[in-house]
């Protein structure tokens, strides 16, 4: 059996290579990056995935393709069995919002982004929130209203591509309230790639189905919710939190200070005890977010963690098409020639926000001067947004991969606590390159290298800096590694 499974692992490596060729790097990384081969027995191959969501998605979309590829390796394979490596907390059915002993009153006031009518209340088909006093009503209503939504940010206006397909599929499932698939989703990407759009689209979609939703920005959390938790309104807020079906928390990286981080952790722990589904977004992965405590980071990593990659040309072009179509609904005379759209999609690459900003400039010029949009106008107007030959962002994982290959060591060895000389030097070089080629802090780099302390990273950086200044051969070797990372 051991020999067969070792052979199965080699087969799985070849199957993955074919999958990557057929699907492309982004799609493959999104869906199969965390799939493991467990065993091959009889006519079946057993693979494991970290979440039920991935299991269901692969079964529904890629099972036949996987069987076909495995048959090339072993003709008698007829089935792919997918198992989940770790079970998530079971999703319960929606529960009542208040004990009968507590009288319920309708919360009135300003309409919130999650109410389909001007008021909350049973009379309007909405949930009833228990209230102890008028001031507490306001606190609960503010929590449920949360941060404001942009009505333009919906799934219909979201451009989906290879770089964001996994995140989009996961958010859609949670917005629809599918039970038993996904309870906790953490999305991370650089600024302007679409995180906020997805979260607000989920809020709008969930509202349509009558689910109770709260959308909070980190700023709203710090300046509205945390102070309210220290007032007599806390029991009402606690009950209101338990009534939430879908909680969305945006821009986690803006949580400042230990106090806010502690309050946030406690609040999420409270919400995780209820049937709530939670979607969070930040500009970095959970292991790189210093404001998360270890316990909360562990809970998040047991859920689904999805990174959104930078937009490619096809996705940027699709985003532009959607924005141009939306503009033409209110201004039918506005048009953007295909060569201009191609120019913007190819060279305005920093973020989707820059794409929209570029289009807004052309639109404003067109409306103010009544002159048509031309290539000459685009080149003059958008010169500060154009990025021709801009260097791409480097990831720590890429550096580790290059260093491991160069020194013929495994990544597990590189991240281990082993102090063998054959591992210490490559590890220190990888830490040094990570410091000089990425924007990561010393603590962030330390976590990527087996949860090492930042002082260890600092020692490695200073050590390699000193050696490079004295050893010409080592300096050339380090420069070679940098070029390989850039390649």
BELVENDA-V995702 format. One record per run of one state. SS is the DSSP state (a for helix, b for strand, c for the rest). FROM is the first residue (numbers start at 1). TO is the last residue. If there is no record, write none. Layout:
# BELVENDA-V995702
SS;FROM;TO
SS;FROM;TO
This chain:
# BELVENDA-V995702
c;1;1
a;2;23
c;24;24
a;25;32
c;33;35
b;36;41
c;42;43
b;44;49
c;50;51
a;52;61
c;62;62
a;63;73
c;74;78
b;79;84
c;85;103
b;104;104
c;105;121
a;122;124
c;125;129
b;130;130
c;131;133
a;134;145
c;146;164
a;165;175
c;176;183
b;184;188
c;189;194
a;195;208
c;209;212
b;213;217
a;218;228
c;229;233
a;234;242
c;243;245
b;246;250
c;251;251
a;252;254
c;255;256
a;257;272
c;273;276
b;277;282
c;283;285
a;286;288
c;289;293
a;294;302
c;303;303
b;304;307
c;308;312
a;313;330
c;331;337
a;338;347
c;348;351
a;352;369
c;370;374
a;375;381
c;382;395
a;396;407
c;408;410
a;411;415
c;416;420
a;421;437
c;438;441
a;442;448
c;449;453
a;454;470
c;471;471
a;472;486
c;487;487
